[in-house]
């Protein structure tokens, strides 16, 4: 039985029917809701792409490409949240 199913599904006639079904236009009575949803999803996709580019740009300091070895080195920005100040000497206070 499984062989018969495989034979039926791989026959030239079955393949032609499947190809015709895929090529057939999909029609709906009212396409407007689908078109609106597609537009909403496209706007969301565009926002995500913009956020991704911003996130990447904020994390990457520079990219170096060695044309001889064809190697690429990515230097990242590190944000530790720790601020360091160089030590200063004794400074007298200004009079009030």
Biotite code that builds the C-alpha atoms (Angstrom):
import biotite.structure as struc

atoms = struc.array([
    struc.Atom([0.000, 0.000, 0.000], chain_id="A", res_id=1, res_name="UNK", atom_name="CA", element="C"),
    struc.Atom([2.727, 2.589, 0.806], chain_id="A", res_id=2, res_name="UNK", atom_name="CA", element="C"),
    struc.Atom([4.338, 1.857, -2.553], chain_id="A", res_id=3, res_name="UNK", atom_name="CA", element="C"),
    struc.Atom([1.061, 2.525, -4.334], chain_id="A", res_id=4, res_name="UNK", atom_name="CA", element="C"),
    struc.Atom([0.684, 5.839, -2.517], chain_id="A", res_id=5, res_name="UNK", atom_name="CA", element="C"),
    struc.Atom([4.248, 6.817, -3.436], chain_id="A", res_id=6, res_name="UNK", atom_name="CA", element="C"),
    struc.Atom([3.630, 5.819, -7.026], chain_id="A", res_id=7, res_name="UNK", atom_name="CA", element="C"),
    struc.Atom([0.373, 7.783, -7.148], chain_id="A", res_id=8, res_name="UNK", atom_name="CA", element="C"),
    struc.Atom([1.911, 10.918, -5.649], chain_id="A", res_id=9, res_name="UNK", atom_name="CA", element="C"),
    struc.Atom([5.006, 10.834, -7.836], chain_id="A", res_id=10, res_name="UNK", atom_name="CA", element="C"),
    struc.Atom([3.241, 10.096, -11.078], chain_id="A", res_id=11, res_name="UNK", atom_name="CA", element="C"),
    struc.Atom([3.467, 12.684, -13.841], chain_id="A", res_id=12, res_name="UNK", atom_name="CA", element="C"),
    struc.Atom([-0.282, 13.355, -13.652], chain_id="A", res_id=13, res_name="UNK", atom_name="CA", element="C"),
    struc.Atom([-0.133, 13.985, -9.878], chain_id="A", res_id=14, res_name="UNK", atom_name="CA", element="C"),
    struc.Atom([2.814, 16.332, -10.274], chain_id="A", res_id=15, res_name="UNK", atom_name="CA", element="C"),
    struc.Atom([1.009, 18.264, -13.007], chain_id="A", res_id=16, res_name="UNK", atom_name="CA", element="C"),
    struc.Atom([-2.117, 18.585, -10.819], chain_id="A", res_id=17, res_name="UNK", atom_name="CA", element="C"),
    struc.Atom([-0.057, 19.793, -7.864], chain_id="A", res_id=18, res_name="UNK", atom_name="CA", element="C"),
    struc.Atom([1.827, 22.316, -10.012], chain_id="A", res_id=19, res_name="UNK", atom_name="CA", element="C"),
    struc.Atom([-1.450, 23.618, -11.472], chain_id="A", res_id=20, res_name="UNK", atom_name="CA", element="C"),
    struc.Atom([-2.914, 23.999, -7.984], chain_id="A", res_id=21, res_name="UNK", atom_name="CA", element="C"),
    struc.Atom([0.116, 25.980, -6.824], chain_id="A", res_id=22, res_name="UNK", atom_name="CA", element="C"),
    struc.Atom([-0.038, 28.269, -9.848], chain_id="A", res_id=23, res_name="UNK", atom_name="CA", element="C"),
    struc.Atom([-3.785, 28.851, -9.518], chain_id="A", res_id=24, res_name="UNK", atom_name="CA", element="C"),
    struc.Atom([-4.649, 32.326, -8.256], chain_id="A", res_id=25, res_name="UNK", atom_name="CA", element="C"),
    struc.Atom([-5.955, 32.489, -4.702], chain_id="A", res_id=26, res_name="UNK", atom_name="CA", element="C"),
    struc.Atom([-9.070, 34.605, -4.604], chain_id="A", res_id=27, res_name="UNK", atom_name="CA", element="C"),
    struc.Atom([-11.063, 35.850, -1.672], chain_id="A", res_id=28, res_name="UNK", atom_name="CA", element="C"),
    struc.Atom([-14.370, 37.632, -1.612], chain_id="A", res_id=29, res_name="UNK", atom_name="CA", element="C"),
    struc.Atom([-13.024, 40.724, 0.153], chain_id="A", res_id=30, res_name="UNK", atom_name="CA", element="C"),
    struc.Atom([-9.233, 41.123, 0.024], chain_id="A", res_id=31, res_name="UNK", atom_name="CA", element="C"),
    struc.Atom([-9.182, 44.465, 1.914], chain_id="A", res_id=32, res_name="UNK", atom_name="CA", element="C"),
    struc.Atom([-8.715, 42.968, 5.426], chain_id="A", res_id=33, res_name="UNK", atom_name="CA", element="C"),
    struc.Atom([-5.821, 40.850, 4.189], chain_id="A", res_id=34, res_name="UNK", atom_name="CA", element="C"),
    struc.Atom([-4.230, 43.822, 2.463], chain_id="A", res_id=35, res_name="UNK", atom_name="CA", element="C"),
    struc.Atom([-4.526, 45.929, 5.631], chain_id="A", res_id=36, res_name="UNK", atom_name="CA", element="C"),
    struc.Atom([-2.976, 43.176, 7.727], chain_id="A", res_id=37, res_name="UNK", atom_name="CA", element="C"),
    struc.Atom([-0.131, 42.779, 5.253], chain_id="A", res_id=38, res_name="UNK", atom_name="CA", element="C"),
    struc.Atom([0.470, 46.559, 5.362], chain_id="A", res_id=39, res_name="UNK", atom_name="CA", element="C"),
    struc.Atom([0.524, 46.452, 9.196], chain_id="A", res_id=40, res_name="UNK", atom_name="CA", element="C"),
    struc.Atom([2.963, 43.563, 9.202], chain_id="A", res_id=41, res_name="UNK", atom_name="CA", element="C"),
    struc.Atom([5.190, 45.317, 6.679], chain_id="A", res_id=42, res_name="UNK", atom_name="CA", element="C"),
    struc.Atom([5.258, 48.433, 8.874], chain_id="A", res_id=43, res_name="UNK", atom_name="CA", element="C"),
    struc.Atom([6.216, 46.266, 11.867], chain_id="A", res_id=44, res_name="UNK", atom_name="CA", element="C"),
    struc.Atom([8.946, 44.596, 9.833], chain_id="A", res_id=45, res_name="UNK", atom_name="CA", element="C"),
    struc.Atom([10.343, 47.977, 8.788], chain_id="A", res_id=46, res_name="UNK", atom_name="CA", element="C"),
    struc.Atom([10.370, 49.136, 12.433], chain_id="A", res_id=47, res_name="UNK", atom_name="CA", element="C"),
    struc.Atom([12.194, 45.994, 13.523], chain_id="A", res_id=48, res_name="UNK", atom_name="CA", element="C"),
    struc.Atom([14.805, 46.437, 10.798], chain_id="A", res_id=49, res_name="UNK", atom_name="CA", element="C"),
    struc.Atom([15.380, 50.035, 11.893], chain_id="A", res_id=50, res_name="UNK", atom_name="CA", element="C"),
    struc.Atom([15.678, 48.960, 15.543], chain_id="A", res_id=51, res_name="UNK", atom_name="CA", element="C"),
    struc.Atom([18.107, 46.215, 14.606], chain_id="A", res_id=52, res_name="UNK", atom_name="CA", element="C"),
    struc.Atom([20.302, 48.622, 12.648], chain_id="A", res_id=53, res_name="UNK", atom_name="CA", element="C"),
    struc.Atom([20.266, 51.066, 15.570], chain_id="A", res_id=54, res_name="UNK", atom_name="CA", element="C"),
    struc.Atom([21.117, 48.310, 18.041], chain_id="A", res_id=55, res_name="UNK", atom_name="CA", element="C"),
    struc.Atom([23.970, 47.073, 15.873], chain_id="A", res_id=56, res_name="UNK", atom_name="CA", element="C"),
    struc.Atom([25.318, 50.567, 15.332], chain_id="A", res_id=57, res_name="UNK", atom_name="CA", element="C"),
    struc.Atom([25.303, 51.213, 19.082], chain_id="A", res_id=58, res_name="UNK", atom_name="CA", element="C"),
    struc.Atom([27.219, 48.001, 19.796], chain_id="A", res_id=59, res_name="UNK", atom_name="CA", element="C"),
    struc.Atom([29.861, 48.099, 17.062], chain_id="A", res_id=60, res_name="UNK", atom_name="CA", element="C"),
    struc.Atom([32.777, 50.494, 17.397], chain_id="A", res_id=61, res_name="UNK", atom_name="CA", element="C"),
    struc.Atom([34.488, 49.721, 14.106], chain_id="A", res_id=62, res_name="UNK", atom_name="CA", element="C"),
    struc.Atom([35.032, 46.985, 11.543], chain_id="A", res_id=63, res_name="UNK", atom_name="CA", element="C"),
    struc.Atom([38.458, 46.303, 10.092], chain_id="A", res_id=64, res_name="UNK", atom_name="CA", element="C"),
    struc.Atom([38.889, 44.414, 6.839], chain_id="A", res_id=65, res_name="UNK", atom_name="CA", element="C"),
    struc.Atom([42.300, 43.078, 5.863], chain_id="A", res_id=66, res_name="UNK", atom_name="CA", element="C"),
    struc.Atom([42.321, 42.971, 2.075], chain_id="A", res_id=67, res_name="UNK", atom_name="CA", element="C"),
    struc.Atom([45.381, 40.718, 1.977], chain_id="A", res_id=68, res_name="UNK", atom_name="CA", element="C"),
    struc.Atom([44.112, 37.957, 4.262], chain_id="A", res_id=69, res_name="UNK", atom_name="CA", element="C"),
    struc.Atom([40.430, 38.684, 3.580], chain_id="A", res_id=70, res_name="UNK", atom_name="CA", element="C"),
    struc.Atom([39.777, 38.628, 7.326], chain_id="A", res_id=71, res_name="UNK", atom_name="CA", element="C"),
    struc.Atom([37.286, 40.821, 9.087], chain_id="A", res_id=72, res_name="UNK", atom_name="CA", element="C"),
    struc.Atom([37.623, 41.969, 12.692], chain_id="A", res_id=73, res_name="UNK", atom_name="CA", element="C"),
    struc.Atom([34.686, 43.532, 14.501], chain_id="A", res_id=74, res_name="UNK", atom_name="CA", element="C"),
    struc.Atom([35.466, 45.779, 17.466], chain_id="A", res_id=75, res_name="UNK", atom_name="CA", element="C"),
    struc.Atom([32.567, 46.139, 19.894], chain_id="A", res_id=76, res_name="UNK", atom_name="CA", element="C"),
    struc.Atom([31.749, 48.955, 22.266], chain_id="A", res_id=77, res_name="UNK", atom_name="CA", element="C"),
    struc.Atom([31.640, 47.849, 25.855], chain_id="A", res_id=78, res_name="UNK", atom_name="CA", element="C"),
    struc.Atom([29.288, 49.588, 28.206], chain_id="A", res_id=79, res_name="UNK", atom_name="CA", element="C"),
    struc.Atom([30.060, 48.579, 31.765], chain_id="A", res_id=80, res_name="UNK", atom_name="CA", element="C"),
    struc.Atom([28.221, 51.334, 33.589], chain_id="A", res_id=81, res_name="UNK", atom_name="CA", element="C"),
    struc.Atom([31.403, 52.206, 35.498], chain_id="A", res_id=82, res_name="UNK", atom_name="CA", element="C"),
    struc.Atom([32.774, 55.716, 35.083], chain_id="A", res_id=83, res_name="UNK", atom_name="CA", element="C"),
    struc.Atom([36.457, 56.194, 35.688], chain_id="A", res_id=84, res_name="UNK", atom_name="CA", element="C"),
    struc.Atom([38.106, 59.519, 36.333], chain_id="A", res_id=85, res_name="UNK", atom_name="CA", element="C"),
    struc.Atom([41.785, 60.239, 36.309], chain_id="A", res_id=86, res_name="UNK", atom_name="CA", element="C"),
    struc.Atom([43.113, 61.066, 39.767], chain_id="A", res_id=87, res_name="UNK", atom_name="CA", element="C"),
    struc.Atom([43.538, 64.709, 40.527], chain_id="A", res_id=88, res_name="UNK", atom_name="CA", element="C"),
    struc.Atom([45.778, 66.415, 42.996], chain_id="A", res_id=89, res_name="UNK", atom_name="CA", element="C"),
    struc.Atom([44.682, 68.466, 45.963], chain_id="A", res_id=90, res_name="UNK", atom_name="CA", element="C"),
    struc.Atom([42.723, 71.475, 44.818], chain_id="A", res_id=91, res_name="UNK", atom_name="CA", element="C"),
    struc.Atom([41.995, 74.257, 47.265], chain_id="A", res_id=92, res_name="UNK", atom_name="CA", element="C"),
    struc.Atom([38.375, 75.221, 47.587], chain_id="A", res_id=93, res_name="UNK", atom_name="CA", element="C"),
    struc.Atom([37.261, 78.531, 46.255], chain_id="A", res_id=94, res_name="UNK", atom_name="CA", element="C"),
    struc.Atom([36.143, 81.043, 48.853], chain_id="A", res_id=95, res_name="UNK", atom_name="CA", element="C"),
    struc.Atom([32.383, 81.322, 49.290], chain_id="A", res_id=96, res_name="UNK", atom_name="CA", element="C"),
])
